[in-house]
Amino acid sequence: MNLGKIAQGLAGNFSQQSNESLYAEYSQYLLDEEVIQNGYVLIRDAVIFTNIRIIFVDKQGATGKKTAIKSIFLSTLVHVEMETAGFGLDDSEITITYLRNIYLKSKQEELVSLKLEFPKQTDIVPLYKYLLELAYQNRLSINNS
């Protein structure tokens, strides 16, 4: 790992990784029909976007052998916000809001927001548009049921 990635990791920023390297390390966590679309690594941790969910990999301990895997299913996304970096030390950010509860009943929504920070040089617009389209389609589906 180069110093630039370490510095970004220490600043709390994810750096984009190739799908090949993500498959090599994380394919055992994928469902049968799941395909990696994009992924980012923060020193030992990762966030992976697939066609089904967002996977968060949290390697713990000194050796990183203990691993926690958490998922947010794309079908639960309902809102996405983006903030691009400015001229200073700003980072780019995407904030996703998703439904935690699985029952789509009126007045029983449980919303959770999560912010992801990316290095200034990362083009987050394609990821934002992808997540925004999912959130839009989910809203249509929820409101038509």
C-alpha positions in Angstrom: 0.0 0.0 0.0 1.4 3.4 -0.9 1.7 6.4 1.4 -1.0 8.3 -0.4 -3.5 5.5 0.4 -2.3 5.3 4.0 -2.7 9.1 4.4 -6.2 9.0 2.9 -7.0 6.0 5.2 -5.9 7.9 8.3 -8.0 10.8 7.2 -11.0 8.5 7.1 -11.3 8.3 3.3 -12.0 5.3 1.1 -9.8 4.7 -2.0 -11.3 3.0 -5.0 -10.1 -0.6 -5.8 -10.4 -2.7 -8.9 -13.2 -5.2 -9.1 -10.6 -8.0 -9.6 -8.8 -7.3 -6.3 -12.2 -7.0 -4.5 -13.3 -10.4 -5.9 -10.0 -11.9 -4.9 -10.4 -10.9 -1.3 -14.2 -10.8 -0.7 -15.9 -13.2 -3.1 -16.6 -15.7 -0.3 -19.1 -13.1 1.2 -21.1 -12.8 -2.0 -24.5 -14.5 -2.8 -24.7 -16.8 -5.8 -26.1 -14.2 -8.2 -24.3 -11.2 -6.6 -21.9 -9.1 -8.8 -19.5 -6.5 -7.5 -20.2 -3.1 -9.2 -17.6 -0.9 -7.4 -15.6 -0.9 -4.2 -13.4 1.1 -1.9 -10.9 0.3 0.8 -9.9 2.1 3.9 -6.6 0.6 5.1 -8.0 -2.9 6.1 -11.7 -2.1 5.9 -13.8 -2.0 2.8 -17.2 -0.9 1.4 -18.4 -2.9 -1.6 -21.3 -2.0 -3.9 -22.9 -5.0 -5.6 -26.1 -5.5 -7.6 -27.9 -6.5 -4.4 -26.4 -4.7 -1.4 -23.7 -2.5 0.0 -21.3 -4.6 2.0 -19.2 -3.2 4.9 -16.1 -5.2 5.8 -14.6 -4.3 9.2 -11.4 -6.2 9.9 -10.7 -6.1 13.6 -7.8 -6.8 15.9 -4.1 -6.6 15.4 -4.0 -9.3 12.7 -7.3 -8.4 11.0 -8.3 -12.1 11.1 -11.5 -11.2 13.0 -13.9 -9.7 10.4 -17.4 -8.2 10.8 -19.6 -8.1 7.7 -22.6 -5.8 7.6 -25.0 -5.2 4.7 -27.5 -2.6 3.5 -29.8 -4.0 0.9 -30.2 -1.7 -2.1 -33.9 -2.2 -2.0 -34.0 -0.3 1.3 -32.3 2.9 0.0 -34.7 5.9 0.1 -32.6 9.0 0.0 -29.1 10.0 -1.2 -27.1 13.2 -0.8 -23.8 14.2 -2.3 -21.2 16.9 -1.4 -18.2 17.3 -3.6 -14.9 18.6 -2.4 -14.0 22.3 -2.6 -10.6 23.9 -3.0 -9.4 23.4 0.6 -8.9 20.2 2.5 -12.6 19.2 2.0 -13.5 15.6 1.2 -16.3 14.4 -1.1 -19.2 12.8 0.7 -22.2 10.7 -0.1 -24.9 10.3 2.6 -27.4 7.4 2.2 -30.6 7.1 4.1 -32.2 3.6 4.2 -35.1 1.8 5.9 -33.9 -0.3 8.8 -37.2 -2.1 9.2 -38.3 -4.6 6.6 -42.1 -4.0 6.8 -43.1 -1.2 4.6 -46.0 0.1 6.7 -47.1 3.7 6.9 -46.0 5.6 10.0 -43.7 2.8 11.1 -40.6 3.8 9.1 -37.3 3.5 10.8 -34.8 5.6 8.9 -31.0 5.4 9.3 -28.4 7.7 7.6 -24.8 6.8 6.9 -22.1 9.1 5.5 -19.2 7.8 3.4 -16.2 10.1 2.8 -14.0 9.9 -0.3 -10.7 11.5 -1.2 -11.0 14.8 -3.1 -9.8 13.3 -6.3 -12.4 10.6 -6.4 -15.2 11.2 -8.9 -18.3 10.3 -6.8 -20.9 11.5 -9.3 -21.4 8.1 -11.0 -21.8 6.4 -7.6 -24.2 9.1 -6.5 -26.3 8.8 -9.7 -26.4 5.0 -9.3 -27.6 5.2 -5.7 -30.0 8.0 -6.5 -31.7 6.0 -9.2 -32.1 3.1 -6.8 -33.6 5.4 -4.1 -36.0 6.8 -6.7 -37.1 3.4 -7.9 -37.5 2.2 -4.3 -39.7 5.3 -3.4 -41.9 4.5 -6.4 -42.2 0.9 -5.4 -42.9 1.7 -1.7 -45.5 4.4 -2.6 -47.3 2.1 -5.1 -47.7 -0.8 -2.7 
